Amino acid sequence: MIMDTTEIQAINSFSRLESLKEVYGLIWLLVPVFTLVLGITIGVLVIVWLEREISAGIQQRIGPEYAGPLGILQALADGTKLLFKENLLPSRGDSRLFSIGPSVAVISILLSYSVIPFGYHLILADLGIGVFLWIAISSIAPVGLLMSGYGSNNKYSFLGGLRAAAQSISYEIPLTLCVLSISLLSNSSSTVDIVEAQSKYGFWGWNLWRQPIGFLIFLVSSLAECERLPFDLPEAEEELVAGYQTEYSGIKFGLFYVASYLNLLVSSLFITVLYLGGWNLSIPYPFVPKILDININKVGKVFGTIISIFITLAKTYLFLFIPIATRWTLPRLRIDQLLNLGWKFLLPISLGNLLLTTSSQLLSL
């Protein structure tokens, strides 16, 4: 069959159009991911600035003030400096494990943000096992720290990696039991369903009031998971120089701090979602007029999205004051005290809390 020039041109233009559609589809698929990564990066920079300002206030000294207005660009300046510093490799260490370790720690925590709802239907992946996916993914981060400690061929680094793994195992179990209690109350493991279950009863429906014991256990366990004082045993400078990051320099050294602040932010976001009502601003009626009790699901789409993001971040950053202030007020625990707190105290209480929640749910049927 012979085709004329017009038909050939039509086929070529159709194929070009289809390829352009595929490119546009791929771009629009990646836009939410890049937007989330950009937002997370800005959030981490804000946390670093807040920590420096709050710690300066607690210690009665001047915080960052020269890099940008009010010193807000100081973290960006530090990151740029680390980016251009030389990366050193230990001569007798395992270079592959040494290089992969920081990346594993950062990527595993970044993946946790995919199941966090920042607003009504504003989530990257609304999964039915969202909260447990976060726990499973966050369990990979200590593996990266263990790889870093082992690959450094340094006994202090290796001990720091072992401490990180032991600490993670000790405190993940109580944290998981608290999350399971929340799932039983909400009849779902989806983060969106958990927030919507709290919005049905307004301010008094927050899981903070329904699970006060679980909230305290979750708070302590999340601080231990983030390796924040008084639980920073894996990098205790008086004992282990700097723990698993002793031999690191340049941007690889900076990645550990990025992972630490990413983990702190994701833990605060999950506390907001699980215990503080998420994106809903449910203010008690006796304290404010009824018009201020905002239900995000009933307002305009664009305006509601902006308000929901603002409410979620406001709750998160207000809560961040607790771990930041704790760092500068409590002394570091010993390793035996840390493990005893996890296994002998938090684990039995979290089990009892889970049994009480299960019994109350069965009695309400």
KANORBEL-V926102 format. One record per residue. RES is the residue in three letters. PHI is phi in radians with two decimals (999 if undefined). D_LAST is the distance of its C-alpha to the last C-alpha in Angstrom with 1 decimal. Layout:
RES/PHI/D_LAST ; RES/PHI/D_LAST
This chain:
MET/999/73.0 ; ILE/-1.72/74.6 ; MET/-1.86/72.4 ; ASP/-1.44/74.0 ; THR/-1.14/73.6 ; THR/-1.10/71.4 ; GLU/-1.14/68.8 ; ILE/-1.11/68.8 ; GLN/-1.13/68.3 ; ALA/-1.11/65.4 ; ILE/-1.13/63.7 ; ASN/-1.13/64.4 ; SER/-1.16/63.0 ; PHE/-1.14/59.8 ; SER/-1.16/59.3 ; ARG/-1.13/59.8 ; LEU/-1.10/57.3 ; GLU/-1.14/54.7 ; SER/-1.16/55.4 ; LEU/-1.13/55.1 ; LYS/-1.08/51.7 ; GLU/-1.13/50.5 ; VAL/-1.12/51.9 ; TYR/-1.08/50.2 ; GLY/-1.09/46.9 ; LEU/-1.16/47.2 ; ILE/-1.11/48.1 ; TRP/-1.17/45.2 ; LEU/-1.24/42.9 ; LEU/-1.52/44.2 ; VAL/-1.02/44.3 ; PRO/-1.06/40.7 ; VAL/-1.15/41.2 ; PHE/-1.16/44.4 ; THR/-1.10/43.0 ; LEU/-1.11/40.1 ; VAL/-1.10/42.7 ; LEU/-1.11/45.0 ; GLY/-1.10/42.3 ; ILE/-1.12/41.2 ; THR/-1.06/44.9 ; ILE/-1.11/45.4 ; GLY/-1.07/42.3 ; VAL/-1.16/43.6 ; LEU/-1.07/47.0 ; VAL/-1.17/45.5 ; ILE/-1.10/43.6 ; VAL/-1.06/46.8 ; TRP/-1.13/48.7 ; LEU/-1.09/46.0 ; GLU/-1.11/46.1 ; ARG/-1.18/49.8 ; GLU/-1.22/50.0 ; ILE/-1.17/47.4 ; SER/-1.13/49.0 ; ALA/-1.14/52.3 ; GLY/-1.15/51.1 ; ILE/-1.16/49.7 ; GLN/-1.61/52.9 ; GLN/0.96/55.2 ; ARG/-2.45/57.0 ; ILE/-1.54/57.6 ; GLY/-1.52/55.2 ; PRO/-1.11/56.0 ; GLU/-2.54/58.3 ; TYR/-1.72/60.9 ; ALA/-1.44/59.0 ; GLY/1.43/58.0 ; PRO/-1.13/57.1 ; LEU/1.06/55.6 ; GLY/1.26/55.7 ; ILE/-1.25/52.7 ; LEU/-1.65/54.5 ; GLN/-1.11/55.1 ; ALA/-1.13/52.3 ; LEU/-1.14/53.8 ; ALA/-1.14/57.2 ; ASP/-1.12/56.0 ; GLY/-1.12/54.3 ; THR/-1.13/57.5 ; LYS/-1.08/59.6 ; LEU/-1.15/57.5 ; LEU/-1.11/57.7 ; PHE/-1.72/61.5 ; LYS/-1.36/61.8 ; GLU/-1.26/62.9 ; ASN/-1.58/60.4 ; LEU/-1.75/61.6 ; LEU/-2.03/60.7 ; PRO/-1.13/61.2 ; SER/-1.12/64.1 ; ARG/-1.92/62.6 ; GLY/-1.54/59.0 ; ASP/-1.56/57.0 ; SER/-1.13/57.5 ; ARG/-1.20/54.8 ; LEU/-1.11/52.0 ; PHE/-1.10/53.5 ; SER/-1.48/53.3 ; ILE/-1.35/50.0 ; GLY/-0.89/48.0 ; PRO/-1.07/47.8 ; SER/-1.15/47.0 ; VAL/-1.07/44.0 ; ALA/-1.10/42.7 ; VAL/-1.29/43.0 ; ILE/-1.14/41.8 ; SER/-1.10/38.6 ; ILE/-1.33/37.6 ; LEU/-1.06/38.8 ; LEU/-1.13/36.5 ; SER/-1.15/33.4 ; TYR/-1.22/34.2 ; SER/-1.19/33.5 ; VAL/-1.89/29.7 ; ILE/-1.64/29.8 ; PRO/-1.47/29.2 ; PHE/-1.55/32.0 ; GLY/-2.98/30.9 ; TYR/-1.16/29.2 ; HIS/1.04/29.7 ; LEU/-1.90/32.4 ; ILE/-2.59/31.6 ; LEU/-1.27/33.7 ; ALA/-2.55/31.1 ; ASP/-1.51/27.5 ; LEU/-1.80/26.1 ; GLY/-1.22/22.6 ; ILE/-2.06/23.3 ; GLY/-0.98/25.2 ; VAL/-1.18/24.4 ; PHE/-1.35/25.0 ; LEU/-1.14/28.1 ; TRP/-1.05/29.4 ; ILE/-1.11/28.9 ; ALA/-1.16/30.6 ; ILE/-1.21/33.5 ; SER/-1.15/34.1 ; SER/-1.24/34.5 ; ILE/-1.38/37.7 ; ALA/-1.00/39.5 ; PRO/-1.08/40.3 ; VAL/-1.12/41.9 ; GLY/-1.10/44.2 ; LEU/-1.18/45.1 ; LEU/-1.14/45.8 ; MET/-1.08/48.0 ; SER/-1.14/49.8 ; GLY/-1.15/50.5 ; TYR/-1.24/51.6 ; GLY/-1.22/53.8 ; SER/-1.36/55.6 ; ASN/0.95/57.3 ; ASN/-2.41/57.0 ; LYS/-1.14/55.6 ; TYR/-1.20/54.1 ; SER/-1.14/52.4 ; PHE/-1.15/51.1 ; LEU/-1.11/49.7 ; GLY/-1.11/48.0 ; GLY/-1.13/46.4 ; LEU/-1.13/45.2 ; ARG/-1.12/43.8 ; ALA/-1.08/41.9 ; ALA/-1.16/40.3 ; ALA/-1.12/39.5 ; GLN/-1.15/38.0 ; SER/-1.12/35.9 ; ILE/-1.12/34.4 ; SER/-1.13/33.8 ; TYR/-1.79/31.9 ; GLU/-1.25/30.1 ; ILE/-1.17/27.7 ; PRO/-1.05/26.3 ; LEU/-1.10/26.3 ; THR/-1.13/24.3 ; LEU/-1.14/21.7 ; CYS/-1.16/21.3 ; VAL/-1.13/21.0 ; LEU/-1.12/18.4 ; SER/-1.11/16.3 ; ILE/-1.11/16.9 ; SER/-1.10/16.0 ; LEU/-1.14/12.5 ; LEU/-1.15/12.1 ; SER/-1.62/13.7 ; ASN/1.01/12.3 ; SER/-2.89/16.1 ; SER/-1.87/19.3 ; SER/-1.38/21.5 ; THR/-1.13/23.2 ; VAL/-1.16/23.3 ; ASP/-1.12/19.6 ; ILE/-1.15/19.1 ; VAL/-1.17/21.6 ; GLU/-1.16/20.3 ; ALA/-1.14/16.8 ; GLN/-1.31/18.7 ; SER/-1.26/20.9 ; LYS/-1.15/18.3 ; TYR/-1.96/18.5 ; GLY/1.23/22.2 ; PHE/-1.06/23.9 ; TRP/-1.36/21.2 ; GLY/-1.59/18.6 ; TRP/-1.04/20.7 ; ASN/-1.18/19.3 ; LEU/-1.03/22.4 ; TRP/-1.49/20.9 ; ARG/-1.49/17.4 ; GLN/-2.34/19.0 ; PRO/-1.14/22.4 ; ILE/-1.18/23.0 ; GLY/-1.08/22.1 ; PHE/-1.10/24.5 ; LEU/-1.14/27.3 ; ILE/-1.14/27.0 ; PHE/-1.09/26.9 ; LEU/-1.10/29.9 ; VAL/-1.13/31.9 ; SER/-1.16/31.1 ; SER/-1.19/32.0 ; LEU/-1.11/35.3 ; ALA/-1.19/36.0 ; GLU/-1.13/35.3 ; CYS/-1.43/37.7 ; GLU/1.00/40.2 ; ARG/-1.62/40.8 ; LEU/-0.98/42.4 ; PRO/-1.55/41.8 ; PHE/-2.03/40.6 ; ASP/-1.61/43.5 ; LEU/-1.13/44.7 ; PRO/-1.10/45.5 ; GLU/-2.23/48.2 ; ALA/-1.17/49.3 ; GLU/-1.21/52.9 ; GLU/-1.23/54.2 ; GLU/-1.90/53.4 ; LEU/-2.13/53.2 ; VAL/1.10/55.4 ; ALA/-2.49/52.8 ; GLY/1.19/50.7 ; TYR/-1.15/50.0 ; GLN/-1.80/51.8 ; THR/-1.05/55.0 ; GLU/-1.55/57.1 ; TYR/-1.60/55.8 ; SER/-2.60/57.7 ; GLY/1.14/57.7 ; ILE/-1.22/54.8 ; LYS/-1.15/53.1 ; PHE/-1.14/53.0 ; GLY/-1.16/51.6 ; LEU/-1.09/48.8 ; PHE/-1.14/47.3 ; TYR/-1.25/47.1 ; VAL/-1.08/45.7 ; ALA/-1.08/43.0 ; SER/-1.10/42.3 ; TYR/-1.31/41.9 ; LEU/-1.09/39.9 ; ASN/-1.17/37.4 ; LEU/-1.12/37.3 ; LEU/-1.17/36.7 ; VAL/-1.20/34.0 ; SER/-1.15/32.2 ; SER/-1.16/32.5 ; LEU/-1.12/31.3 ; PHE/-1.23/28.1 ; ILE/-1.11/27.5 ; THR/-1.09/27.9 ; VAL/-1.25/25.5 ; LEU/-1.42/22.8 ; TYR/-2.14/23.1 ; LEU/-1.99/25.4 ; GLY/1.41/24.0 ; GLY/1.08/26.5 ; TRP/-1.46/28.8 ; ASN/-1.53/27.3 ; LEU/-1.75/29.3 ; SER/-1.70/26.9 ; ILE/-1.58/29.2 ; PRO/-1.06/28.1 ; TYR/-1.07/29.6 ; PRO/-1.10/31.5 ; PHE/-1.70/33.6 ; VAL/-2.40/34.7 ; PRO/-1.08/35.4 ; LYS/-1.11/32.8 ; ILE/-1.17/34.9 ; LEU/-1.49/34.5 ; ASP/-1.39/30.8 ; ILE/-1.48/31.0 ; ASN/-1.90/28.5 ; ILE/-1.09/30.0 ; ASN/-1.21/28.4 ; LYS/-1.86/30.4 ; VAL/-1.57/33.9 ; GLY/-1.04/36.6 ; LYS/-1.13/36.2 ; VAL/-1.19/39.0 ; PHE/-1.09/38.7 ; GLY/-1.12/34.9 ; THR/-1.12/35.4 ; ILE/-1.10/38.1 ; ILE/-1.12/36.0 ; SER/-1.14/32.9 ; ILE/-1.10/35.2 ; PHE/-1.09/36.8 ; ILE/-1.15/33.6 ; THR/-1.06/32.2 ; LEU/-1.21/35.6 ; ALA/-1.11/36.1 ; LYS/-1.10/32.9 ; THR/-1.11/33.9 ; TYR/-1.30/37.5 ; LEU/-1.16/36.6 ; PHE/-1.22/34.4 ; LEU/-1.09/37.2 ; PHE/-1.07/39.2 ; ILE/-1.14/37.3 ; PRO/-1.13/38.3 ; ILE/-1.21/41.8 ; ALA/-1.19/42.4 ; THR/-1.09/41.0 ; ARG/-1.05/43.6 ; TRP/-1.84/46.4 ; THR/-2.16/45.1 ; LEU/-1.94/43.8 ; PRO/-1.37/46.0 ; ARG/-1.27/45.3 ; LEU/-1.36/43.6 ; ARG/-1.39/45.3 ; ILE/-1.13/43.8 ; ASP/-1.23/42.9 ; GLN/-1.14/41.1 ; LEU/-1.10/39.2 ; LEU/-1.22/38.0 ; ASN/-1.11/37.2 ; LEU/-1.09/35.0 ; GLY/-1.26/33.1 ; TRP/-1.50/32.7 ; LYS/-1.69/32.9 ; PHE/-2.09/31.1 ; LEU/-1.22/28.8 ; LEU/-1.10/27.5 ; PRO/-1.09/26.2 ; ILE/-1.16/24.7 ; SER/-1.15/23.0 ; LEU/-1.14/21.6 ; GLY/-1.11/20.3 ; ASN/-1.11/18.8 ; LEU/-1.14/17.0 ; LEU/-1.14/15.7 ; LEU/-1.11/14.6 ; THR/-1.13/12.7 ; THR/-1.12/11.0 ; SER/-1.11/10.2 ; SER/-1.15/8.9 ; GLN/-1.19/6.6 ; LEU/-1.21/5.4 ; LEU/-1.24/5.5 ; SER/-1.41/3.8 ; LEU/-1.29/0.0
